[in-house]
Amino acid sequence: MKVLVIGPSWVGDMVMAQTLFACLKLRHGADCLIDVLAPEWSRPILERMPEVNQALSFPLGHGVLDIATRRRIGKQLAGQYDQAILLPNSLKSALVPFFAGIPRRTGWRGEMRYGLLNDMRLLDKQQYPLMIERFMALAYEPEHQLTRPYPRPTLQIDPASRDAALARFELELDRPVLAMCPGAEFGEAKRWPAEHYAAVADQKVRQGWQVWLFGSKNDHPGGEQIRDRLRPGLREEVVNLAGETSLAEAIDLLSCATAVVSNDSGLMHVAAALNRPLVAVYGSTSPEFTPPLAEQVEIVRLGLDCSPCFDRTCRFGHYNCLRELEPQRVIDALDRLVGEPLADPFPD
C-alpha cells in the first residue's frame, strides 16, 4: 500500500498529522509507504517522523492556484500511489491527486471538490471534535470507530544534529533550560504579553535557570522586549533565538529544554511532540480542539465569557483573556511540572 498525503500549511497541523500516519501504519501494516506532499518548510518536521517514507516539496505558496504547475506535479506522480489523503479542505489541494489519477482520493467535503475526490466524507463535528480525530478518521472506512488511547505525535531527534545546533549558537546544558515560545503566527489574540513572559523569565533565572526564546523572524522584536524588561545580570541569561535558527535547529534545541512555556502555536505542538514538560497558555483559542498531545502538560487559561472567540485580534480591544492571566499561574504550573524552585543566586 502506497499513500500520498497532501499535508497542511501550518506547523502545528503538520505535527498533529503524525497521528494519521500512525493510523495508516496500524491499518495497512509496517510496509505501508507514506509520502507527504507539503511546503518545503515542513521537511524538518517530516524527516523526524519515522512513519514518513518521503517528504515531497510542494513549490506553490499558500493560496496560489497555478493550475499548470499542479497539473505538472500530478503527471509526475501518476501511477505511483494507491490512495491520496487530503488534509486541507480546499479545492486547490485536490488538484494534484486528481491530475495524478490516483485511484482513491479521500478527504472531507470542502470547497466544491465533487469529481476531484471519489472518497468524499461528510464531517460530523460532534463525532470528531478534535483536529487529530478528523485526521485519523481519514485512515479508515467511514463507519470505523476510533479507539483510545490515540497515538501521539513523537518527533525523533538525531544527537549529532542536536549537538551541531548547540555548538553553532554556543549554548551549554550546564543549567536547566526554560524554552519560551512567545510568538503566534495566527495573530495577537494568541500572544501572552511580553511583560508576563519577562516575569516568568525573571523568576526562573533567579532560580539558576537559563532561558532560550524561540520563534520566527517576526518574533525577534518581541523576544527583545522580554529581554529588555530584565535587569542587567539577569538579562544576559536570556538568549533570543527567534529568527536566528532554522526550523530544524529550533526543533533540535527545543528537545534540550527542561521545560517549555508557549502560546497556542506551532512550536507548542513541536514541544509536545518532543515530550518536554510544557505549560501552554491559551487566550482566544481552545484546547478542546487542538490541545498539546503529551503527558507532561499544564494548560493555563482564564476561560472568560468572550473566549474562545478564535479571532486573530480582540474584537473588544482589551485582550483580557491574556492580559489578566497572571505570570504566577504559569510559574506555579512550571513548579508542578518540574519541581520546587531553587535558591535565588541573584539576590537584589
MIVO-875859 format. One line per field, with one value per residue (C-alpha): residue number from 1; residue in one letter; x, y, z. Coordinates in Angstrom, 2 decimals. Example, Ala and Ser with C-alpha at 12.3 -4.5 7.8 and 13.67 -1.06 7.14 Angstrom:
2
num	c(1, 2)
residuo	c(A, S)
px	c(12.30, 13.67)
py	c(-4.50, -1.06)
pz	c(7.80, 7.14)
This chain:
348
num	c(1, 2, 3, 4, 5, 6, 7, 8, 9, 10, 11, 12, 13, 14, 15, 16, 17, 18, 19, 20, 21, 22, 23, 24, 25, 26, 27, 28, 29, 30, 31, 32, 33, 34, 35, 36, 37, 38, 39, 40, 41, 42, 43, 44, 45, 46, 47, 48, 49, 50, 51, 52, 53, 54, 55, 56, 57, 58, 59, 60, 61, 62, 63, 64, 65, 66, 67, 68, 69, 70, 71, 72, 73, 74, 75, 76, 77, 78, 79, 80, 81, 82, 83, 84, 85, 86, 87, 88, 89, 90, 91, 92, 93, 94, 95, 96, 97, 98, 99, 100, 101, 102, 103, 104, 105, 106, 107, 108, 109, 110, 111, 112, 113, 114, 115, 116, 117, 118, 119, 120, 121, 122, 123, 124, 125, 126, 127, 128, 129, 130, 131, 132, 133, 134, 135, 136, 137, 138, 139, 140, 141, 142, 143, 144, 145, 146, 147, 148, 149, 150, 151, 152, 153, 154, 155, 156, 157, 158, 159, 160, 161, 162, 163, 164, 165, 166, 167, 168, 169, 170, 171, 172, 173, 174, 175, 176, 177, 178, 179, 180, 181, 182, 183, 184, 185, 186, 187, 188, 189, 190, 191, 192, 193, 194, 195, 196, 197, 198, 199, 200, 201, 202, 203, 204, 205, 206, 207, 208, 209, 210, 211, 212, 213, 214, 215, 216, 217, 218, 219, 220, 221, 222, 223, 224, 225, 226, 227, 228, 229, 230, 231, 232, 233, 234, 235, 236, 237, 238, 239, 240, 241, 242, 243, 244, 245, 246, 247, 248, 249, 250, 251, 252, 253, 254, 255, 256, 257, 258, 259, 260, 261, 262, 263, 264, 265, 266, 267, 268, 269, 270, 271, 272, 273, 274, 275, 276, 277, 278, 279, 280, 281, 282, 283, 284, 285, 286, 287, 288, 289, 290, 291, 292, 293, 294, 295, 296, 297, 298, 299, 300, 301, 302, 303, 304, 305, 306, 307, 308, 309, 310, 311, 312, 313, 314, 315, 316, 317, 318, 319, 320, 321, 322, 323, 324, 325, 326, 327, 328, 329, 330, 331, 332, 333, 334, 335, 336, 337, 338, 339, 340, 341, 342, 343, 344, 345, 346, 347, 348)
residuo	c(M, K, V, L, V, I, G, P, S, W, V, G, D, M, V, M, A, Q, T, L, F, A, C, L, K, L, R, H, G, A, D, C, L, I, D, V, L, A, P, E, W, S, R, P, I, L, E, R, M, P, E, V, N, Q, A, L, S, F, P, L, G, H, G, V, L, D, I, A, T, R, R, R, I, G, K, Q, L, A, G, Q, Y, D, Q, A, I, L, L, P, N, S, L, K, S, A, L, V, P, F, F, A, G, I, P, R, R, T, G, W, R, G, E, M, R, Y, G, L, L, N, D, M, R, L, L, D, K, Q, Q, Y, P, L, M, I, E, R, F, M, A, L, A, Y, E, P, E, H, Q, L, T, R, P, Y, P, R, P, T, L, Q, I, D, P, A, S, R, D, A, A, L, A, R, F, E, L, E, L, D, R, P, V, L, A, M, C, P, G, A, E, F, G, E, A, K, R, W, P, A, E, H, Y, A, A, V, A, D, Q, K, V, R, Q, G, W, Q, V, W, L, F, G, S, K, N, D, H, P, G, G, E, Q, I, R, D, R, L, R, P, G, L, R, E, E, V, V, N, L, A, G, E, T, S, L, A, E, A, I, D, L, L, S, C, A, T, A, V, V, S, N, D, S, G, L, M, H, V, A, A, A, L, N, R, P, L, V, A, V, Y, G, S, T, S, P, E, F, T, P, P, L, A, E, Q, V, E, I, V, R, L, G, L, D, C, S, P, C, F, D, R, T, C, R, F, G, H, Y, N, C, L, R, E, L, E, P, Q, R, V, I, D, A, L, D, R, L, V, G, E, P, L, A, D, P, F, P, D)
px	c(0.00, 1.42, -0.31, 0.22, -0.84, -1.45, -0.14, -1.45, 0.06, 0.69, 3.44, 1.10, -1.21, 1.74, 2.86, -0.65, -0.81, 1.55, -1.48, -2.87, 0.43, 0.40, -3.15, -2.21, 0.63, -1.70, -4.30, -2.12, 0.95, 4.52, 5.16, 2.69, 4.68, 3.59, 4.80, 3.76, 3.39, 3.79, 5.61, 9.40, 9.44, 7.78, 10.64, 12.43, 9.22, 8.51, 12.13, 11.75, 8.69, 9.64, 6.31, 7.07, 8.82, 9.49, 8.78, 7.88, 8.37, 5.37, 6.60, 3.48, 2.78, -0.36, -3.36, -1.66, -3.78, -1.44, -3.30, -0.50, 2.05, -0.40, -1.09, 2.65, 3.24, 0.26, 1.56, 4.96, 3.30, 0.99, 0.97, 2.84, 0.08, -2.92, -4.59, -4.33, -5.50, -6.09, -5.81, -6.63, -10.28, -9.53, -10.34, -6.72, -5.39, -7.45, -5.99, -2.63, -4.13, -6.78, -4.22, -2.11, -5.05, -4.65, -7.34, -8.74, -8.80, -10.00, -10.90, -13.62, -16.17, -14.78, -14.73, -16.86, -14.49, -17.10, -15.44, -11.95, -12.47, -14.03, -13.97, -15.58, -16.50, -19.10, -17.67, -19.68, -18.02, -19.79, -18.36, -14.87, -14.36, -10.55, -8.48, -6.47, -9.71, -10.56, -7.12, -7.15, -10.64, -9.40, -7.15, -10.20, -13.53, -16.32, -18.05, -14.87, -14.93, -11.73, -10.44, -8.45, -5.74, -4.97, -1.44, 0.61, 2.99, 6.57, 9.48, 12.81, 16.00, 19.39, 22.01, 24.58, 22.16, 21.24, 24.88, 25.64, 22.85, 24.15, 27.64, 26.50, 24.75, 27.36, 24.75, 25.57, 23.44, 25.15, 21.95, 18.23, 16.79, 13.43, 12.34, 9.82, 7.76, 6.09, 5.00, 1.98, 1.58, -2.21, -2.38, -2.14, -5.05, -2.82, 0.15, 0.60, 2.09, 5.86, 5.82, 4.25, 6.87, 9.54, 8.17, 8.42, 11.92, 12.99, 11.81, 13.46, 16.77, 16.86, 16.44, 19.53, 17.91, 18.81, 16.10, 16.03, 13.47, 12.17, 10.10, 10.20, 11.97, 8.77, 9.02, 12.56, 11.47, 9.06, 11.89, 13.95, 11.04, 11.17, 14.94, 14.75, 12.40, 15.03, 17.69, 21.39, 22.81, 19.60, 19.15, 22.36, 20.89, 18.16, 19.12, 16.86, 16.97, 13.79, 14.51, 18.09, 17.53, 16.16, 13.08, 15.29, 17.59, 14.65, 13.27, 16.63, 17.22, 13.70, 14.46, 17.08, 14.60, 13.97, 10.56, 8.69, 6.23, 4.37, 1.37, -1.03, 1.27, 3.09, 6.08, 3.75, 2.88, 6.55, 7.41, 4.61, 5.84, 9.29, 7.65, 9.04, 7.26, 5.01, 2.90, 0.52, -1.08, -4.46, -6.32, -8.62, -8.42, -9.44, -7.62, -10.85, -9.90, -6.10, -4.63, -0.94, -0.66, 1.80, 1.85, 3.55, 1.28, -0.37, -2.90, -3.35, -6.31, -8.90, -11.95, -13.66, -17.21, -15.91, -13.45, -12.75, -13.56, -10.93, -10.35, -6.89, -7.32, -9.55, -12.90, -13.15, -9.56, -8.70, -7.17, -8.22, -8.10, -4.31, -3.53, -5.37, -3.71, -1.09, 2.51, 2.25, -0.19, 2.41, 5.17, 3.04, 2.34, 6.07, 6.77, 4.19, 5.80, 9.48, 9.70, 10.14, 12.19, 15.89, 17.59, 17.95, 21.57, 20.77, 19.54, 18.59)
py	c(0.00, 3.39, 6.57, 10.20, 12.62, 16.24, 17.99, 21.06, 24.53, 25.19, 23.86, 22.65, 20.92, 19.15, 17.86, 16.61, 14.92, 12.28, 10.72, 9.98, 8.44, 6.19, 5.05, 4.26, 2.06, 0.42, -0.33, -1.35, -2.66, -1.50, -1.92, 0.87, 3.64, 7.19, 10.15, 13.67, 16.48, 19.71, 23.06, 22.82, 24.41, 21.26, 18.96, 19.17, 18.03, 15.20, 13.98, 13.49, 11.26, 7.58, 6.80, 9.07, 7.46, 10.66, 14.39, 15.82, 19.57, 21.48, 24.67, 26.86, 29.23, 29.17, 30.36, 30.18, 28.36, 27.94, 25.05, 24.40, 23.69, 21.50, 19.55, 19.11, 17.79, 15.47, 13.99, 13.41, 11.44, 9.42, 5.66, 5.74, 5.64, 3.56, 6.33, 10.06, 11.55, 15.30, 17.11, 20.63, 21.21, 23.48, 22.79, 23.57, 20.75, 18.21, 19.07, 17.26, 13.87, 14.29, 15.09, 12.17, 9.81, 8.26, 5.57, 6.54, 10.20, 10.68, 13.87, 15.79, 17.62, 21.13, 23.74, 22.11, 19.18, 16.97, 14.95, 15.71, 13.40, 9.98, 9.08, 12.20, 12.22, 14.37, 15.71, 15.33, 17.85, 16.40, 12.96, 14.33, 17.46, 17.17, 18.01, 14.80, 12.80, 14.42, 13.48, 9.92, 9.13, 9.51, 6.47, 4.21, 3.44, 5.90, 3.57, 2.85, 3.83, 5.40, 3.77, 5.30, 5.81, 7.85, 7.89, 10.92, 12.83, 11.89, 13.59, 11.75, 13.72, 12.89, 13.57, 14.75, 17.29, 18.49, 18.85, 20.81, 23.27, 23.67, 24.34, 26.82, 29.02, 28.40, 27.03, 24.94, 22.48, 23.13, 24.59, 23.89, 25.37, 27.15, 27.43, 30.17, 30.44, 33.87, 34.22, 33.00, 33.40, 33.31, 36.75, 38.96, 37.22, 34.20, 36.11, 36.32, 39.77, 40.24, 41.59, 38.35, 36.25, 38.51, 37.96, 34.19, 34.50, 36.71, 34.13, 31.17, 32.94, 33.85, 30.14, 29.30, 28.57, 29.86, 30.97, 30.40, 32.29, 30.65, 31.83, 33.23, 36.36, 38.28, 37.20, 38.53, 42.06, 40.55, 38.47, 41.63, 43.21, 40.29, 40.64, 44.41, 44.02, 42.11, 43.93, 43.63, 40.44, 38.57, 39.74, 38.03, 34.65, 35.02, 34.14, 35.36, 32.68, 33.83, 34.27, 33.07, 29.33, 27.23, 25.19, 22.09, 23.78, 25.04, 21.51, 20.09, 22.82, 22.54, 18.88, 20.10, 22.11, 21.23, 22.87, 24.96, 27.86, 28.55, 30.25, 28.09, 27.88, 25.51, 25.39, 24.38, 21.25, 20.67, 20.84, 18.40, 16.01, 16.18, 15.22, 18.26, 19.40, 22.09, 24.98, 26.01, 29.46, 29.82, 33.05, 33.36, 29.68, 26.48, 23.32, 21.49, 21.49, 21.44, 20.54, 19.75, 15.96, 14.92, 13.55, 16.40, 19.33, 22.07, 24.20, 27.71, 29.83, 32.15, 30.96, 34.36, 34.64, 36.07, 33.23, 31.19, 33.59, 32.27, 35.84, 36.98, 40.28, 41.08, 42.41, 44.44, 45.68, 44.67, 41.16, 40.43, 36.68, 37.09, 40.31, 39.23, 35.83, 36.46, 35.18, 33.45, 30.93, 29.89, 29.84, 27.60, 25.29, 25.05, 24.17, 21.38, 20.00, 20.22, 20.52, 23.14, 26.30, 26.50, 29.17, 32.64, 33.15, 36.75, 38.48, 42.15)
pz	c(0.00, -1.00, 0.16, -0.82, 1.91, 0.98, 4.07, 5.89, 5.75, 9.46, 11.73, 14.46, 12.00, 10.40, 13.79, 14.55, 11.14, 12.52, 14.20, 10.70, 9.62, 12.71, 11.92, 8.33, 9.57, 12.05, 9.40, 6.47, 8.26, 8.68, 4.93, 4.09, 2.39, 3.21, 1.17, 2.14, -0.39, 1.57, 1.62, 1.84, 5.30, 6.69, 5.70, 9.10, 10.82, 8.38, 8.47, 12.22, 11.80, 11.35, 9.67, 6.68, 3.74, 1.82, 2.09, -1.32, -1.65, -2.97, -4.69, -4.56, -1.68, 0.44, -1.58, -5.01, -7.60, -10.63, -12.24, -14.77, -12.03, -10.13, -13.34, -13.97, -10.45, -10.74, -14.02, -12.39, -9.59, -11.85, -11.32, -8.00, -5.37, -4.36, -2.36, -1.73, 1.57, 1.67, 4.99, 3.70, 2.78, -0.17, -3.81, -4.77, -2.60, -4.57, -7.97, -7.78, -6.77, -9.48, -12.17, -10.92, -11.48, -8.02, -7.81, -4.40, -3.37, 0.21, 2.08, 3.88, 1.82, 1.37, -1.38, -4.10, -4.63, -6.28, -9.03, -7.74, -4.75, -5.18, -1.47, -0.02, 3.68, 5.41, 8.67, 11.87, 14.18, 17.20, 16.48, 15.82, 17.97, 17.92, 14.86, 15.27, 15.18, 11.86, 10.58, 11.91, 10.62, 7.05, 7.52, 7.87, 6.26, 7.11, 9.58, 11.57, 15.25, 16.55, 19.70, 22.52, 23.53, 20.43, 19.02, 19.98, 17.75, 18.56, 16.79, 16.75, 17.30, 15.84, 18.56, 16.02, 14.57, 18.07, 19.11, 15.94, 16.77, 20.33, 19.01, 16.38, 18.92, 21.65, 24.04, 27.09, 29.05, 32.37, 33.85, 33.43, 30.23, 30.09, 26.46, 25.73, 22.56, 22.82, 19.18, 17.24, 13.50, 13.85, 15.47, 18.54, 20.28, 20.87, 22.29, 26.05, 26.84, 26.80, 30.35, 31.59, 29.82, 31.31, 34.82, 34.38, 32.90, 35.81, 38.32, 36.63, 36.01, 39.70, 40.43, 38.37, 35.02, 31.58, 29.14, 25.37, 23.27, 20.07, 17.14, 13.64, 12.41, 13.15, 16.80, 17.33, 18.39, 20.89, 22.30, 22.73, 24.62, 27.03, 27.50, 27.93, 30.90, 32.87, 34.82, 33.90, 35.32, 34.59, 31.00, 29.93, 30.89, 28.25, 24.65, 21.86, 19.16, 17.42, 13.73, 14.17, 13.91, 11.10, 11.96, 12.10, 14.62, 16.67, 16.92, 17.96, 20.54, 21.95, 22.63, 25.14, 27.21, 30.83, 30.42, 27.85, 28.13, 24.92, 23.42, 21.41, 18.38, 16.10, 18.43, 21.26, 19.29, 18.49, 22.20, 22.99, 20.28, 21.89, 25.21, 27.01, 30.21, 28.78, 30.06, 27.28, 27.50, 25.78, 25.08, 22.09, 21.15, 22.87, 23.99, 23.23, 19.51, 19.26, 22.67, 23.06, 22.88, 25.58, 29.11, 30.96, 30.07, 32.11, 30.26, 31.65, 30.58, 32.10, 30.20, 30.06, 28.77, 25.48, 24.86, 22.90, 20.06, 17.60, 16.39, 15.30, 17.13, 20.11, 18.89, 22.13, 22.01, 25.59, 25.20, 28.77, 28.21, 28.05, 29.91, 33.04, 33.07, 35.75, 35.45, 38.82, 37.37, 34.80, 37.43, 39.66, 36.71, 36.00, 39.61, 39.46, 36.31, 37.16, 40.93, 43.60, 42.88, 43.62, 45.73, 44.18, 43.03, 42.01, 45.18, 44.84)
